[in-house]
Amino acid sequence: MMASGHMVFVEDITATWCGYCPEASQGLSDLSAQRGDFRFVTLVDDRVPDAASRNEEYNPSGFPTVMFDGGYEEVIGAPSSTDAYDAAVDSCQERDAPPISVIVDCFDEGGSRLRIDLEVENGASSEYSGRLLVNVVEIVSRYQDSDGSPYPYSLLGYAADEDISIQGGESYTTSIDWVGSAEKDLLGNDFSDIDPSNIVIYAVVFNSGSNLKVRKTVPPSYYTAHYADAMGEAHPQKLGGAPDVEITSPREGRRVSGVADIDARIGSENGIDTVEVKIGQGDWLEMSGLDGVYTYSWDTTEVSNGPVRITVKARDREGLVGMDSVEVVVENEGSLVPPEIVEVHHSPQVVKEGDEVMISAYVVEYDTEISSVELTYCIGDICLLPEEMDDEGSGTYSLAIGPFSEGDTVRYNVLVTDVEGNEVRSSDSTFTVQPPSSADGTGNEGAEGDDGSSDGGTEVNSSPAPYFTLLIPALAITMLMLRRRK
């Protein structure tokens, strides 16, 4: 339990397709290790409905964007150091915030059910009006960023989102139940497998007053901010008497194949009623056992190769539930083979100013059908949202982009997703736009010199563009709903 006067609250707007967003998350993690006067939550736009809705409220100009205290400060892009984040937290700390405090407790009631008890105190003599957002946050996220690393402190959803009004010197109290099995992400998966020890609750109160802020874009744009005045945090406490559950085999991160035994050790003061195991997003299956040791024989060939989460749930005779989960990696020979990207290229090979560029990909389909083929490309340090490529038949996919301006460096890759959720991404290809054809028709641009080198054509850009991904709202909803990661 923790009471807070003005702990700075930070929201990291991100998406799994964003190539530069991991730098922002890492920067916030690094700064959090250095100073303890702020907390942050990661809003994964294409995975969690509440995160996507919250991001839409902020209407960011690009990904990543980090909002401090509800928009009192904003940092767009992925800075090369933590200095910008450090300065933003300092600025928020210097702000005069109303004397509001939040006290929150959280209890693990078993079966993915959390009870959250909350009190918001108004220390002023006048009435306070605001908005209460109770964030249910997964400390090490089930979702991975574009580098393949788990997000830190990712939002699973809001246990409460409500307007509150508190008279001077009084308080507002409430008790909320949040049930993970009743919530679903944008992939259709529920949160029945949450590990309470990997959850933290951030209860944040935002002022109802509106503040028009200037966004540092070219040209300048504007957004409306409602400042965060107070927050409290709590980690779930286990209610006494719930069964103790430990998965003893396989251990976290182990590689499994063929038929693997799932073993769990169960302890309970009230006697065990049922013990069940859930593999991935499958059904709950009964485990067999005696004297506190339970097992289940799992045919790993029934699932695709790759990471799979195993969850064991025990219910005692009083109805109390305990859980444990691990993630393992399935590796079976002869399993379903996902599609393969054989070739990706652009035409014309030498791109000149004003040219329309056709990006083509040749994809071979093996055991699983292709669900989508998407193109992502960046112009300099600005990356556009992925676009669906056209199916030309016989494994060929294409999409026309451009035209571009002289000197533009364009970097692109292709992502193929099959119906099993497997993803295959091509390596980056790059071209630099050359001057337009000369008026005299000689067409000397891109001609080879005496040494065999080319003064035009394709150039490889060895340094990644470091800043941010441009948001194109017209494409966002389509792309986000199509994305599926195994």
C-alpha positions in Angstrom: 0.0 0.0 0.0 1.2 3.5 -0.8 -0.2 6.9 -0.4 0.9 9.6 -2.8 0.6 13.4 -2.9 2.1 14.0 -6.3 3.9 11.1 -7.7 4.4 11.9 -11.4 2.5 9.5 -13.7 3.9 8.7 -17.2 2.1 7.1 -20.1 4.2 5.6 -22.9 2.2 5.4 -26.2 3.6 2.5 -28.3 2.7 -0.3 -30.7 4.3 -3.7 -31.5 5.0 -2.6 -35.1 6.9 0.5 -34.0 10.6 0.1 -34.8 11.8 3.0 -32.5 9.5 2.5 -29.6 11.8 0.1 -27.7 14.2 2.9 -27.2 11.5 5.0 -25.4 10.6 2.0 -23.1 14.2 1.4 -22.3 14.8 5.0 -21.5 11.9 5.1 -19.1 13.1 1.9 -17.5 16.6 3.3 -17.1 15.4 6.5 -15.6 13.0 4.7 -13.3 16.0 2.8 -11.9 17.7 6.2 -11.1 14.8 8.1 -9.5 11.7 6.9 -7.6 9.4 10.0 -8.0 7.5 8.7 -11.1 5.7 5.6 -12.3 5.1 4.7 -15.9 2.7 2.5 -17.8 3.1 1.2 -21.4 0.0 1.7 -23.6 0.3 -1.0 -26.4 -2.0 0.4 -29.0 -2.5 -2.8 -31.1 -2.9 -5.2 -28.3 -5.1 -3.8 -25.5 -8.5 -2.1 -26.1 -8.3 0.3 -23.2 -4.7 1.3 -24.2 -5.9 2.0 -27.8 -8.8 4.2 -26.4 -6.5 6.1 -24.2 -4.0 6.7 -27.0 -6.9 8.0 -29.2 -7.7 10.5 -26.4 -4.2 11.9 -26.7 -4.2 11.8 -30.5 -0.4 11.6 -30.7 1.4 12.9 -33.8 3.7 9.9 -33.9 4.9 6.7 -32.1 6.4 6.7 -29.6 5.0 9.6 -27.7 5.4 9.8 -23.9 2.9 11.9 -21.9 3.9 13.1 -18.4 1.2 13.9 -15.8 -1.7 13.6 -18.3 0.0 15.8 -20.9 1.6 18.5 -18.7 4.7 17.6 -20.6 5.1 15.6 -23.8 8.1 14.0 -25.5 7.7 12.9 -29.1 10.0 10.2 -30.5 12.8 8.2 -29.0 15.5 10.4 -27.5 19.1 9.3 -27.7 19.3 9.7 -23.9 17.1 10.0 -20.8 17.7 13.8 -20.6 14.3 14.8 -22.1 12.4 12.4 -19.8 14.4 13.6 -16.8 13.6 17.2 -17.6 9.9 16.4 -18.1 9.6 14.7 -14.7 11.4 17.7 -13.1 8.9 20.0 -14.7 6.0 18.0 -13.4 7.4 18.0 -9.9 7.6 21.7 -9.9 3.9 22.1 -10.8 1.6 23.2 -8.1 -0.8 20.2 -7.8 -4.0 20.2 -5.6 -3.7 18.5 -2.2 -5.3 15.2 -3.4 -4.0 11.9 -2.1 -4.8 8.3 -3.2 -4.7 5.2 -0.9 -5.2 1.8 -2.6 -5.1 -1.8 -1.5 -5.4 -4.9 -3.8 -6.2 -8.4 -2.9 -5.7 -11.6 -4.9 -9.0 -13.5 -4.6 -7.8 -16.3 -6.9 -9.0 -17.3 -10.3 -7.7 -14.1 -11.9 -10.0 -12.0 -9.7 -8.5 -8.9 -8.0 -10.3 -6.8 -5.4 -9.2 -3.2 -5.3 -10.1 -1.0 -2.3 -9.6 2.7 -2.9 -9.8 6.0 -1.1 -9.3 9.5 -2.6 -8.9 12.3 -0.1 -9.4 16.0 -0.8 -7.1 18.0 1.5 -8.4 21.3 0.2 -11.3 23.4 1.5 -12.9 23.6 -1.9 -14.6 20.9 -4.0 -12.4 18.9 -6.3 -13.6 17.3 -9.6 -11.6 14.8 -11.6 -11.4 11.5 -13.4 -10.3 8.3 -11.7 -8.4 5.7 -13.8 -7.5 2.5 -12.1 -4.7 0.9 -14.2 -4.2 -2.9 -14.0 -0.6 -3.3 -15.1 1.5 -6.3 -16.0 5.0 -5.7 -14.8 6.7 -7.9 -17.3 4.3 -7.9 -20.2 3.0 -10.9 -22.2 3.3 -8.6 -25.2 6.6 -8.1 -27.1 8.0 -5.0 -28.7 9.5 -4.9 -32.2 12.8 -6.0 -30.8 11.2 -9.2 -29.4 11.5 -8.1 -25.8 8.6 -8.0 -23.3 7.2 -4.5 -22.6 7.7 -3.2 -19.1 4.6 -2.2 -17.1 2.0 -2.7 -19.9 -1.6 -1.8 -19.3 -4.0 -4.8 -19.3 -7.1 -2.6 -18.8 -8.8 -0.2 -16.5 -10.6 -1.6 -13.4 -12.3 1.7 -13.1 -12.8 4.8 -15.4 -15.1 7.3 -13.7 -15.7 10.9 -12.9 -15.5 11.8 -9.3 -16.4 14.9 -7.2 -15.2 15.3 -3.6 -16.2 18.1 -1.2 -13.4 19.9 0.6 -11.9 17.9 3.5 -13.8 14.8 2.5 -12.9 11.6 0.8 -14.3 9.2 -1.9 -14.1 5.4 -1.3 -14.9 2.5 -3.5 -14.3 -1.2 -3.9 -13.8 -2.7 -7.4 -13.6 -6.3 -8.7 -11.4 -6.9 -11.8 -11.6 -10.4 -13.3 -8.9 -11.2 -15.9 -10.9 -14.1 -17.4 -13.7 -11.6 -18.3 -11.4 -9.2 -20.2 -10.0 -9.8 -23.7 -7.3 -8.2 -25.7 -7.4 -7.2 -29.4 -6.3 -10.7 -30.3 -9.3 -12.3 -28.6 -7.2 -13.7 -25.7 -8.4 -13.3 -22.1 -6.3 -12.6 -19.0 -7.3 -15.7 -17.0 -3.6 -16.6 -16.7 -2.4 -13.5 -14.8 0.3 -14.0 -12.2 -0.7 -11.8 -9.3 3.0 -11.4 -8.3 3.5 -9.8 -11.8 0.7 -7.2 -11.4 0.7 -3.7 -10.0 -2.3 -1.4 -9.6 -1.9 2.3 -10.4 -4.9 4.4 -9.3 -4.5 7.9 -10.9 -6.7 11.0 -10.5 -6.7 13.5 -13.4 -8.1 17.0 -13.0 -11.3 17.8 -14.8 -9.9 21.2 -15.9 -8.9 21.4 -19.6 -5.5 22.8 -20.7 -4.8 23.6 -24.4 -1.2 22.6 -25.1 1.0 23.3 -28.1 2.5 20.2 -29.6 6.1 20.6 -30.9 5.5 19.5 -34.5 6.0 21.2 -37.8 3.6 23.0 -38.3 2.6 23.3 -34.6 -0.5 21.4 -33.5 -2.5 21.3 -30.3 -3.9 18.8 -27.8 -6.0 19.0 -24.7 -4.4 17.9 -21.4 -6.1 17.0 -18.1 -3.2 17.0 -15.6 -2.6 14.0 -13.2 -2.9 15.4 -9.7 -2.3 12.2 -7.6 -1.7 8.5 -7.8 -1.4 5.5 -5.5 -0.1 2.0 -6.2 -0.6 -1.4 -4.7 0.6 -5.0 -5.4 -1.9 -7.8 -4.9 -1.9 -9.4 -1.5 -2.9 -13.1 -1.3 -5.8 -13.8 0.9 -5.1 -16.4 3.6 -5.9 -20.0 3.0 -5.7 -20.0 -0.9 -3.8 -23.1 -2.2 0.0 -22.7 -2.9 0.7 -23.8 -6.5 4.2 -24.4 -7.9 4.9 -25.8 -11.4 7.9 -28.0 -10.9 8.3 -29.2 -14.5 8.9 -27.8 -17.1 10.6 -24.8 -15.7 10.4 -21.3 -17.1 12.0 -20.9 -20.5 12.7 -24.6 -21.0 12.5 -26.1 -24.5 10.1 -29.1 -24.9 9.1 -31.5 -27.6 7.2 -34.7 -28.1 5.2 -35.8 -25.0 6.1 -33.7 -22.0 4.9 -34.1 -18.4 3.6 -31.0 -16.7 4.1 -31.5 -12.9 2.9 -29.2 -10.1 3.2 -29.3 -6.3 0.0 -28.1 -4.5 -0.4 -27.2 -0.9 -3.6 -26.3 0.9 -4.9 -26.2 4.5 -8.4 -26.8 3.4 -7.9 -29.8 1.1 -7.8 -29.8 -2.7 -11.0 -30.0 -4.7 -9.7 -29.7 -8.3 -6.4 -29.1 -10.1 -6.4 -28.0 -13.8 -3.9 -27.0 -16.4 -4.3 -24.6 -19.3 -2.0 -24.7 -22.3 -1.8 -21.4 -24.2 -5.4 -20.2 -24.8 -6.8 -23.7 -24.7 -9.4 -25.2 -22.4 -8.8 -26.0 -18.7 -7.8 -29.7 -18.4 -7.9 -31.9 -15.3 -4.6 -33.0 -13.8 -4.3 -36.2 -11.9 -2.4 -36.6 -8.6 -2.0 -37.7 -5.1 -0.4 -36.3 -1.9 0.0 -32.8 -3.3 1.8 -33.8 -6.5 -0.2 -33.5 -9.8 0.7 -34.3 -13.4 -0.6 -34.0 -16.9 0.9 -35.6 -20.1 1.0 -33.0 -22.8 1.5 -33.8 -26.5 3.4 -30.8 -27.6 2.9 -31.6 -31.3 -0.7 -30.4 -30.9 0.5 -26.7 -30.9 2.8 -24.8 -33.2 6.5 -24.3 -32.4 7.3 -21.3 -30.4 6.6 -19.8 -26.9 3.6 -21.3 -25.1 2.3 -20.4 -21.6 1.3 -23.1 -19.2 -1.0 -22.2 -16.3 -2.0 -24.5 -13.4 -5.0 -23.6 -11.2 -5.9 -25.3 -7.9 -9.2 -24.9 -6.1 -9.6 -25.9 -2.5 -12.8 -27.2 -0.7 -13.6 -23.6 0.5 -13.6 -22.4 -3.1 -10.3 -20.5 -2.8 -8.0 -20.6 -5.9 -4.3 -20.5 -6.3 -2.4 -20.3 -9.6 1.1 -20.6 -11.1 2.3 -20.2 -14.7 5.5 -20.6 -16.8 6.3 -20.0 -20.4 8.2 -22.7 -22.4 9.3 -23.0 -26.0 8.0 -25.8 -28.1 10.4 -27.2 -30.6 9.2 -30.2 -32.7 10.7 -31.5 -35.9 8.3 -31.9 -38.7 5.9 -29.4 -37.3 3.9 -27.1 -39.6 6.2 -25.0 -41.7 5.2 -21.3 -42.0 5.4 -19.3 -45.3 8.8 -18.2 -46.5 9.7 -14.8 -48.1 11.9 -15.8 -51.1 12.5 -12.3 -52.6 11.7 -8.7 -52.0 12.6 -6.0 -54.5 11.6 -2.6 -55.8 11.2 -1.2 -59.4 12.7 0.8 -60.9 16.0 -0.1 -59.4 17.3 3.4 -59.8 14.5 5.6 -58.3 14.4 9.2 -59.4 12.4 12.1 -58.1 8.7 11.9 -59.1 8.9 8.1 -59.7 6.2 5.8 -58.4 8.0 2.8 -56.9 6.5 -0.7 -57.0 7.5 -3.0 -54.1 7.2 -6.7 -54.8 7.5 -9.7 -52.7 7.5 -13.4 -53.7 6.2 -15.7 -50.9 6.1 -19.4 -50.8 3.3 -21.1 -48.8 4.1 -24.4 -47.2 1.9 -26.0 -44.5 -0.1 -22.9 -43.4 -2.1 -20.4 -45.3 -1.1 -16.8 -45.5 -3.3 -14.4 -43.5 -1.7 -11.1 -44.5 1.3 -9.6 -46.2 2.2 -6.0 -45.1 4.7 -3.5 -46.2 6.4 -1.1 -43.7 8.6 1.7 -45.0 10.4 4.7 -43.6 11.3 8.0 -45.3 14.4 9.2 -43.4 13.5 9.1 -39.7 9.7 8.9 -40.2 8.1 5.4 -40.5 4.6 5.0 -41.8 2.1 2.5 -40.6 2.1 -0.9 -42.3 0.0 -1.2 -45.5 -1.6 -4.4 -46.8 0.1 -5.5 -50.1 -2.0 -6.6 -53.1 -2.2 -10.4 -53.9 -1.2 -10.7 -57.5 -1.5 -14.5 -57.5 1.2 -17.3 -57.7 2.8 -16.1 -54.4 3.5 -12.5 -55.7 2.4 -9.5 -53.6 2.9 -5.9 -54.6 2.3 -2.3 -53.5 3.0 1.0 -55.2 4.5 3.8 -53.0 5.8 7.3 -53.7 6.5 9.5 -55.4 9.5 10.8 -53.4 11.7 13.8 -53.4 15.4 14.0 -54.4 17.6 12.9 -51.6 15.0 10.9 -49.7 16.3 7.7 -48.2 13.6 5.0 -48.1 13.9 1.8 -46.1 11.4 -0.9 -46.3 10.6 -4.5 -45.3 7.7 -7.0 -45.7 5.9 -8.9 -42.9 4.0 -12.1 -43.7 1.6 -13.6 -41.1 0.0 -17.0 -41.5 -3.4 -18.2 -40.1 -1.5 -19.8 -37.1 -0.2 -16.4 -36.1 3.4 -17.1 -37.2 5.2 -14.0 -38.5 8.1 -13.8 -41.0 9.7 -10.5 -41.7 12.2 -9.7 -44.5 15.5 -7.9 -43.9 15.5 -4.2 -44.6 16.0 -2.9 -48.2 17.0 0.7 -48.9 17.1 3.1 -51.8 18.0 6.8 -52.1 16.0 9.0 -54.6 18.1 10.5 -57.4 17.6 13.7 -59.3 15.0 13.7 -62.0 16.0 12.8 -65.6 18.0 15.7 -67.3 16.1 17.9 -69.7 18.4 17.1 -72.6 17.5 13.5 -72.5 21.0 12.2 -71.9 19.9 10.3 -68.8 23.3 10.4 -67.2 22.0 10.0 -63.7 23.0 6.6 -62.2 25.6 5.8 -64.9 28.6 3.8 -63.9 32.0 5.5 -63.6 35.3 4.2 -64.9 35.9 2.3 -61.7 32.6 0.4 -62.0 30.9 2.3 -59.2 27.5 3.8 -59.6 26.7 7.5 -58.9 23.1 6.6 -58.4 20.8 3.7 -57.8 20.4 1.8 -54.6 22.3 2.8 -51.5 22.4 0.9 -48.2 21.8 3.0 -45.1 23.7 1.3 -42.3 22.5 3.5 -39.5 18.9 3.2 -38.3 16.7 6.3 -38.2 16.5 7.0 -34.4 13.4 9.1 -33.9 9.7 8.3 -34.3 7.1 6.6 -36.3 4.5 8.9 -38.0 0.9 8.1 -37.3 -1.6 7.9 -40.2 -5.0 7.7 -38.5 -6.8 6.5 -41.7 -4.7 3.3 -41.7 -4.4 2.6 -37.9 -7.6 0.7 -37.2 -7.2 -1.7 -40.1 -3.6 -2.5 -39.3 -4.1 -3.0 -35.6 -7.0 -5.5 -36.0 -5.0 -7.6 -38.5 -1.9 -8.0 -36.4 -1.6 -11.3 -34.5 1.5 -12.5 -32.7 1.9 -16.0 -31.6 
